[in-house]
Amino acid sequence: MHSEVVASRSADPSSPRGGGGPSIDAVSLAIIEQLQEDGRRPYAAIGKAVGLSEAAVRQRVQKLLDQGVMQIVAVTDPLTVGFRRQAMVGIDVEGDVDPVADALAAMPEAEYVVMTAGSHDLLVEIVCEDDDHLLEVINKRIRALPGVRSTESFVYLKLKKQTYMWGTR
């Protein structure tokens, strides 16, 4: 297990920072990059790297967390903590996609929900204890949602890379 910082971006492509959310200055971006390298890096060390006091870094980090710009989380290998089955599920929807996306996002097994343009309307990453659990989630819960027309499952055989180190560009 290791700690990662996940920087969130809004989906507004017209914004230079990729979103209509809070504006982020160069110092805050540098703080995010420091935390992406090591989510447990001390504020004093970050302050030294970005030219701020420890207190100023602490304040900025809290603001970034409060605004939803980033999260500091422990990232695990699902297999080592009892989740032996992961899958990406492509979902085709009749009508409005938003209610289906909201229902998927509310499922504890759904780690990632995204609206897409392409073969499927939605993609949802599911993390389950085993194949029976995955079958229950897909067959009894996802397919039962109003508006879901069809699903296509991509079961993960082996996790080769999982990182959140894309920086801040």
C-alpha positions in Angstrom: 0.0 0.0 0.0 1.2 3.5 -0.7 -0.3 6.9 -0.4 -1.2 8.9 -3.5 -2.6 12.3 -4.3 -5.4 12.2 -6.8 -5.8 15.6 -8.5 -9.3 16.2 -9.9 -10.0 18.0 -13.1 -13.3 19.3 -14.4 -14.4 18.2 -17.8 -14.7 21.7 -19.3 -12.2 21.5 -22.2 -12.4 25.3 -22.9 -10.6 26.1 -19.7 -6.8 26.2 -19.8 -6.7 24.1 -16.6 -9.3 21.7 -17.9 -12.2 22.9 -15.8 -14.6 25.5 -14.6 -13.6 24.8 -11.0 -11.3 26.7 -8.7 -8.3 28.4 -10.4 -5.0 26.9 -9.2 -1.8 29.0 -9.2 1.7 27.7 -9.9 2.5 27.3 -6.2 -0.5 25.1 -5.6 0.3 23.0 -8.7 3.9 22.6 -7.3 2.4 21.4 -4.0 0.2 18.9 -5.8 3.2 17.6 -7.7 5.1 17.2 -4.4 2.3 15.2 -2.9 1.9 13.1 -6.0 5.5 12.0 -5.6 4.9 11.2 -1.9 1.5 11.7 -0.3 3.1 11.6 3.2 5.8 14.2 2.5 6.0 16.6 5.5 4.6 20.1 5.0 8.0 21.5 6.0 9.7 19.7 3.2 7.1 20.8 0.7 7.4 24.3 1.9 11.1 24.2 1.3 10.6 22.9 -2.2 8.0 25.5 -3.2 9.2 28.5 -1.2 6.5 28.7 1.5 6.3 28.2 5.2 5.0 24.9 6.7 1.8 26.8 7.9 1.2 28.2 4.4 1.6 24.8 2.8 -0.8 23.3 5.4 -3.4 26.0 4.6 -3.1 25.6 0.8 -3.4 21.8 1.1 -6.5 22.1 3.2 -8.0 24.5 0.7 -7.2 22.1 -2.2 -8.9 19.3 -0.3 -11.9 21.4 0.7 -12.4 22.5 -3.0 -12.3 18.9 -4.2 -9.2 19.7 -6.3 -7.4 16.7 -4.9 -7.7 13.8 -2.4 -4.9 12.2 -0.4 -5.7 8.5 -0.2 -4.0 5.1 0.4 -3.9 3.2 -2.8 -3.8 -0.6 -2.4 -3.4 -3.6 -4.6 -7.0 -4.9 -4.5 -5.8 -8.6 -4.4 -3.8 -8.1 -1.2 -6.8 -6.7 0.7 -9.4 -9.3 -0.3 -10.7 -8.1 -3.6 -9.9 -10.9 -6.1 -12.0 -9.7 -9.1 -12.0 -6.4 -10.9 -13.7 -5.5 -14.2 -14.4 -2.6 -16.4 -18.0 -2.6 -17.5 -19.2 -0.8 -20.6 -22.9 0.3 -20.3 -25.3 1.3 -23.1 -28.2 3.5 -21.9 -31.6 4.4 -23.4 -32.4 8.0 -22.7 -30.7 10.3 -20.2 -27.3 9.0 -19.1 -27.1 11.1 -15.9 -29.5 9.1 -13.6 -27.7 5.8 -14.5 -24.3 7.4 -13.9 -25.5 8.7 -10.5 -26.9 5.3 -9.5 -23.6 3.6 -10.5 -21.5 6.2 -8.6 -23.6 5.4 -5.5 -22.6 1.7 -5.6 -19.7 0.9 -3.2 -18.2 -1.5 -5.7 -17.9 1.2 -8.4 -14.5 2.8 -8.2 -14.6 4.8 -11.4 -17.6 6.0 -13.4 -17.2 8.0 -16.6 -19.5 9.2 -19.4 -17.9 8.4 -22.7 -18.3 9.1 -26.4 -17.8 5.9 -28.4 -18.9 2.3 -28.2 -20.5 2.7 -24.7 -22.3 5.5 -23.0 -20.7 4.8 -19.6 -17.7 2.9 -18.3 -17.6 1.8 -14.7 -14.7 0.1 -12.9 -16.0 -2.5 -10.4 -13.9 -4.0 -7.6 -15.4 -7.2 -6.0 -14.5 -9.9 -3.6 -14.9 -12.7 -6.1 -16.7 -13.8 -9.3 -20.0 -14.4 -7.5 -19.9 -10.9 -6.1 -19.1 -9.5 -9.6 -22.0 -11.4 -11.1 -24.4 -10.1 -8.5 -23.3 -6.5 -9.1 -23.6 -6.8 -12.9 -26.6 -9.0 -13.2 -28.8 -8.0 -10.3 -27.8 -4.3 -9.8 -26.4 -2.7 -12.9 -28.6 -4.5 -15.4 -31.7 -3.8 -13.2 -31.2 0.0 -13.4 -33.9 1.8 -15.4 -32.4 2.9 -18.7 -29.7 0.3 -18.9 -30.0 -1.4 -22.3 -26.9 -3.6 -22.3 -23.5 -4.2 -20.7 -20.2 -5.5 -21.8 -17.7 -6.7 -19.1 -13.9 -6.7 -19.4 -12.7 -8.8 -16.5 -9.2 -7.9 -15.3 -6.7 -10.9 -15.3 -3.7 -9.1 -13.9 -3.1 -5.5 -12.8 0.2 -4.3 -14.4 0.1 -0.6 -13.6 -2.0 1.6 -11.3 -0.7 5.1 -10.7 -1.9 8.6 -10.3 1.3 10.4 -11.3 0.2 12.4 -14.2 1.5 15.6 -12.7 -0.3 19.0 -13.1 0.7 20.2 -16.6 
